[in-house]
Amino acid sequence: MLLARTLVPLALISGLGGKRLELLKEAVPKLARVAILYDPGSAAPVLELKEELPAAARALKLTLQPWEVRTADDFEKVFAAMGKQRPDGLYVLGSRQMTNDRRAVGLALKSRLPSTYNSKQDIEEGGLMYYGADLTERYRRIAYFVDRILKGAKPADLPVERPMKFEFVINFQTAKKIGVTIPQSVLFRATKVIQ
């Protein structure tokens, strides 16, 4: 039963990792090597790293450099070692570890690494880019389903929905700080640009 619970959310989010890599490549055309920060103890990031990102990277002619972050103490060590490999960009895969400890954002800024995240909050705290489901729309849909349940609908009879509305947020201040000039064509596609 645990496996079934895990697979449903993963199926609903598939495809976003490739799109995040694509947008990062468009924002930083010289991008060739992307460091991937992930928590190996979290199923969704591991699946995204093994199943989805390699195909997207091949199509974009990118080399992926995976880096495990198991504990809060790992961030500094990983960024020190990562600097020796000289990645051109950073992709932080979401997990409880990454959400609870946002050191990756500050370390990416310090390392002047263009970065993409799957948490909008990381962009508000100084990350470069976010692409993902529109949270406001997701909460509206949750309210809709709660209303249906309160009116007597059985939860098992309600459909599972994929997000239909997505956000692409760019932190323009961060781009300036790290010396990245984001092409106008990419800026025009953003749903929000933090000035």
N, C-alpha and C positions, 0 to 999 in steps of 0.2 A: 504494500500500500504506500509506503514511503516513496518508492521509486515513481509510482504513478503521480503522486503529489508533486514531485520534483520535476518531472518531464513536462507537465502542462505549462508551467510558467516559462520554462526554457523554450518550448515551441513557440510561445507567444512573442518572445523577444528576438528570435533568430532573424538575422538579416541586418540588424542595426550595426553590428561590429564592422562589417564590410563597408557600410555607408560611412561610418565614422572615419575609417582609414581613407576612403575615397575623398572625403571632405578635407581631411588633414593634408593629403597629397595636393589637392587643388589649392589650398591656402598656402602651402609651402612647396612650390613646384620642384625644388631641388632635393626634396626629401628622398632618401634612398634606404636608410636604416632606421627602424622604429623600435625603440625599447618598449616592451610590454610588461607592465607591472601587474602582478596578480597574486591572489591568495590561493595557494594550492589546496587548501582545506575547504574551499567553497566550490560547489558543483558547477554553477552557471559560468563563472569565469574560466574554469578549466575546460569546459565543453566548448566555449567560444574560442579559446586559444587553440584547441586541438582540431575542432571541426570546421569552424567558419573562417577564422582569420588567415590560415595558410592559403586558401584558394583566392581570397581577396588580395592578399599580398602578391601572389604570383601574377594576377591580372594587372596589378598596379606597378609591377617590377620593384617591389619593396622587399627588403630583408628584415625579418622579425628577430628581435633579440629578447627572449622571455627572461624575466627576473622575478623570482619568488620573494614575496614578503609574507612571512608567517607571523611575525610579532611586531610590535611598535619599535623594538630595538633594531629591526632589520632595515628600516628606511635609510638611515645614514650610511650604513655599510653598503647597501645596494647602490645608492647614488654614487658613492666613492668608486666602487668597482665599475659601475656603468660608464662613468666618465672616461675610463681607460679604453672602452670599446667605441667611444665617440658616436653615439646615435645622433641622428638628425632631428628626431622627434620622439614623443612619448605618448603612449596610450595606456591609461590607467583603467583596468577592468574593475567593474564594481563588485563589491563584496562588503560584508559587515566590517571587516578590518579596514578597508579603504574609506568607508563612510564614517566610521567612528574616529579615525585618525587621519586628518587631512594634511599630514606633513608632505605628501607628494606634491601638493600644489606649491608650497613654499620652496621646496627643493628643486622643482622644475623651473621656477622663476630664477632662483639663484644660479642654476646651471644654464639658463637661457635656452631651455628646450621648448619648442612649440609643442603643445600638449592637447590631447583630447580626452574627454571624460564622459562617463555615462551618468553623471550626477550634475544637475544644474547648479547646485549649491557650490560645487568646486569652481565654477566659472565666476560666480558672485564673489568668491574669495580669492580670485586671482588666476584661475586657470584660463587657458586660451579659448577652447572651444567645447561646446556641448551639442550633441545631437541625440534626441530621444523623444519619447512620448510626451505630449503636452500634459503636465500634471493637473492643471486646472480642469481640463476636459476629462481626465481619468477620474477625478473626484466627483465631477458631475454624474458620470456614469455609475459610480459607486452609489451615489445618492438615489439614482433611479432604481437600482436593484434593491437597495434597502427598502425603498417605498413599496416596490412590488412584493417583497417578502412580508412586510408589515400588513399588506392588504390580503395576505393569504397564499401567495404563490410559494411553491415548494422550491427551495434553492437548487435541488437536483434537476428541476425542470427548466431552469433558466439557462440561456446560452452562455458559453464562454466567448468573450469578445477580444479581438485584437485591437490595440490602439489604432485609431483612424486619423488622429491629428498629431503632428510632430512639430517639434521646435528645433531650430538651429540657432544657437546663441554664440556670439563672438565677443570676447572681451578685448576691445580695441586698445584700452589702456595697457593691457598685458602685451599686446602685439608691439606697441611702442617700446615698452620696457625691455623686451628681449630682442628688439631690432628686427622684427619680421614685418614686411610690407605685404599685407594681404591683398590679393588682386581685387579690383572693384567687382568683377563678375561673381566672386565668392561673397563679398559684403552685401551685394544686392539680393542674394538668395537667403541671407540670414533673416530670421523672424524677429531677432532682437540683436542690437549692437550696443554693448555697454561702453559708453564714452568716457 
